[in-house]
Amino acid sequence: MSPASIAAHKVNYLFRAVTGTTVELLGDPSLITGIGSCINHARNSNWEVGEPWWNSRAIEYLQNRLPREGRAFEWGSGGSTAWLARNGMRVTAIESESEWAERVRERCPEADVRFIPGADTGTFRSEPQLRDHGVHYFDEYISAINNFEAESFDVIVIDGICRKECASLAAEKVKRSGIIVLDDTNWKFLRPAADAFEGWETATFSGFKPKSGFFVYSTTFFHPPT
């Protein structure tokens, strides 16, 4: 992808973010009360306070539903890795950026943080709107979860790149009582990832994402009752 195309995607992403936030506030002005906590939180990043980079409603919801101890798998790593480990989870996190993976390992040595870079060839290219800007292929990154048996995890977080492809593998790896978290489900280009969980129970939480000012959705998925 050319530098001009990458720049265009960045501009479009910012435009959609600002427009989407404005629409949400116009539709529900009470949401403006969340801006204050977002600003206060911005003094310290989610990484610094050891929390996921989700909206606060999603964090609170999952906090109240985590098992006392268990296993978690993440595509993407950071404050969520530290938060899950602090809450008793044994975490495996797959990270596509080398320097960031090393920072997370230093911050959270008890977690299994695995750096898996993109490749020049493959089948599944990253989303143009996210960090890699569609430059590389991430087949190995996506398939890392296949090293584990079915129903291995209590929590699976999809918050990295190639989210649609990651979601397609997550369903069989979460326990029947487990939870899958898919972040930024308001972004149109990420919505197809949710198709992997058609028929599942869902709970979607909206709010401002700290240090971005953008209004975002996070959606949790559960196996339907049997």
C-alpha positions in Angstrom: 0.0 0.0 0.0 1.4 3.4 -1.0 2.1 6.2 1.6 -0.7 8.2 -0.1 -3.2 5.4 0.5 -2.1 5.0 4.1 -2.5 8.7 4.7 -6.0 8.7 3.1 -7.1 5.8 5.3 -5.9 7.7 8.4 -7.8 10.8 7.4 -11.0 8.7 6.7 -10.6 7.0 10.1 -10.4 10.3 11.9 -13.3 11.7 10.0 -15.5 8.7 10.8 -14.4 8.8 14.5 -15.3 12.5 14.9 -18.6 12.1 13.0 -19.6 9.0 14.9 -19.0 10.6 18.2 -21.0 13.7 17.3 -23.9 11.5 16.1 -23.9 9.6 19.4 -24.0 12.7 21.5 -26.8 14.2 19.4 -28.8 11.0 19.8 -28.2 10.8 23.6 -26.9 14.0 25.2 -26.7 12.3 28.6 -23.5 10.6 27.2 -21.7 13.9 27.5 -21.4 13.2 31.3 -18.8 10.5 30.3 -16.5 13.1 28.9 -15.3 14.2 32.3 -14.1 10.8 33.4 -12.4 10.4 30.0 -10.5 13.7 30.5 -9.5 12.8 34.0 -8.4 9.3 32.9 -6.3 11.0 30.1 -3.8 12.2 32.7 -2.7 8.6 32.9 -3.1 6.3 29.9 -4.8 2.9 30.2 -1.3 1.4 30.0 -0.1 3.4 33.0 -3.1 2.5 35.1 -3.1 -1.1 33.9 -6.6 -1.2 32.3 -7.9 -2.3 28.9 -8.2 0.4 26.3 -12.0 -0.1 26.2 -14.8 2.2 27.4 -15.4 2.1 31.1 -18.8 0.4 30.9 -17.3 -2.6 29.1 -14.4 -2.8 31.7 -16.9 -2.8 34.6 -19.1 -5.4 33.0 -16.3 -7.8 32.4 -14.8 -7.1 35.8 -18.0 -8.4 37.5 -18.0 -11.6 35.4 -14.4 -12.8 35.4 -13.9 -16.1 37.2 -11.7 -16.0 40.3 -9.0 -17.7 38.2 -8.9 -19.1 34.7 -7.3 -18.7 31.3 -7.4 -15.8 28.9 -6.3 -15.4 25.3 -5.8 -12.1 23.6 -5.1 -10.9 20.0 -3.4 -7.6 20.9 -1.7 -6.8 24.2 -1.3 -4.0 26.6 -3.2 -2.7 29.6 -5.7 -5.4 29.1 -2.9 -8.0 29.6 -1.9 -6.5 32.9 -5.5 -6.1 34.0 -6.4 -9.7 33.2 -3.3 -11.1 35.0 -4.0 -8.9 38.0 -7.5 -10.3 38.1 -6.3 -13.9 38.3 -6.1 -14.9 34.7 -3.3 -16.9 33.1 -2.9 -14.9 29.9 -1.6 -15.7 26.5 -1.3 -12.6 24.3 -0.4 -12.5 20.7 1.3 -9.2 19.6 2.3 -8.0 16.1 4.7 -5.3 17.2 8.1 -6.2 18.6 8.8 -3.3 20.8 5.4 -3.2 22.3 5.5 -7.0 23.0 8.7 -6.4 24.9 7.2 -3.6 26.9 4.2 -5.8 27.9 6.5 -8.7 28.9 8.5 -6.3 31.1 5.3 -4.9 32.7 3.6 -8.3 33.0 6.2 -11.1 33.2 3.6 -13.6 34.4 1.8 -13.4 31.1 2.8 -15.4 28.0 3.3 -12.6 25.4 4.2 -13.9 22.0 5.5 -11.6 19.2 4.3 -12.8 15.8 5.1 -10.4 13.0 3.4 -10.0 9.7 4.8 -11.6 6.5 5.3 -10.4 3.0 3.1 -13.2 1.6 0.1 -15.1 2.9 -3.7 -15.3 2.7 -4.9 -12.8 5.3 -3.8 -9.2 5.0 -4.3 -6.7 7.9 -7.1 -4.1 7.8 -6.0 -0.9 6.0 -7.5 1.2 8.7 -5.5 -0.4 11.6 -1.8 -0.2 12.6 -0.3 -2.3 9.8 -2.4 -0.4 7.2 -2.8 -3.5 5.0 0.9 -3.9 4.3 1.5 -7.5 5.7 -0.1 -10.9 6.0 -0.9 -12.3 9.4 -1.7 -16.0 8.9 0.5 -17.2 11.7 -0.7 -14.4 14.1 -4.3 -15.4 13.5 -3.8 -19.2 13.8 -1.8 -19.0 17.0 -4.9 -20.0 19.0 -4.9 -23.3 17.2 -2.1 -24.4 19.4 -4.7 -24.9 22.1 -7.5 -27.4 22.5 -11.2 -26.5 22.1 -12.8 -24.8 25.0 -9.5 -23.9 26.6 -10.2 -20.3 27.6 -12.6 -18.5 30.0 -12.0 -15.2 28.2 -10.9 -14.4 24.6 -10.2 -10.8 23.6 -10.2 -9.8 20.0 -8.5 -6.3 19.9 -5.6 -6.5 17.5 -5.5 -6.8 13.7 -7.3 -9.2 11.3 -10.2 -9.3 13.7 -12.7 -11.0 11.4 -10.3 -13.9 10.8 -9.4 -14.1 14.5 -13.1 -14.2 15.4 -13.7 -17.1 13.1 -11.3 -19.2 15.2 -12.3 -17.9 18.7 -15.7 -19.5 18.9 -14.6 -23.1 19.4 -11.7 -22.1 21.8 -13.8 -20.4 24.5 -15.5 -22.5 27.2 -19.2 -22.9 27.2 -19.3 -20.6 30.3 -16.7 -18.2 28.8 -16.8 -14.7 27.3 -15.5 -13.3 24.1 -14.8 -9.5 23.9 -14.7 -7.8 20.5 -13.7 -4.1 20.7 -14.6 -1.2 18.5 -17.8 -2.9 17.1 -19.2 0.5 16.1 -16.6 0.7 13.3 -18.2 -0.4 10.0 -15.1 -2.1 8.7 -14.9 -4.3 11.9 -18.5 -5.3 12.0 -18.1 -8.4 9.9 -16.0 -9.9 12.8 -19.2 -10.3 14.8 -20.7 -12.6 12.2 -18.7 -15.4 13.6 -21.0 -15.4 16.7 -24.4 -15.4 15.0 -27.0 -16.8 17.4 -24.9 -16.1 20.5 -26.0 -14.0 23.4 -24.5 -10.5 23.3 -24.1 -7.4 25.4 -22.8 -4.2 23.9 -21.4 -1.3 25.9 -20.7 2.2 24.6 -18.7 5.1 25.9 -15.6 7.2 25.4 -12.3 5.5 25.0 -9.6 7.2 27.2 -7.0 9.4 25.5 -8.8 9.3 22.2 -12.0 11.2 22.9 -13.8 8.8 20.5 -17.1 7.2 21.3 -16.8 3.4 20.8 -18.6 0.2 21.4 -17.3 -3.0 22.9 -19.4 -6.2 22.5 -19.2 -9.4 24.6 -20.5 -12.7 23.3 -21.7 -15.7 25.2 -22.7 -19.2 24.1 -26.5 -19.4 23.9 -28.2 -21.4 26.7 -28.6 -25.1 26.0 
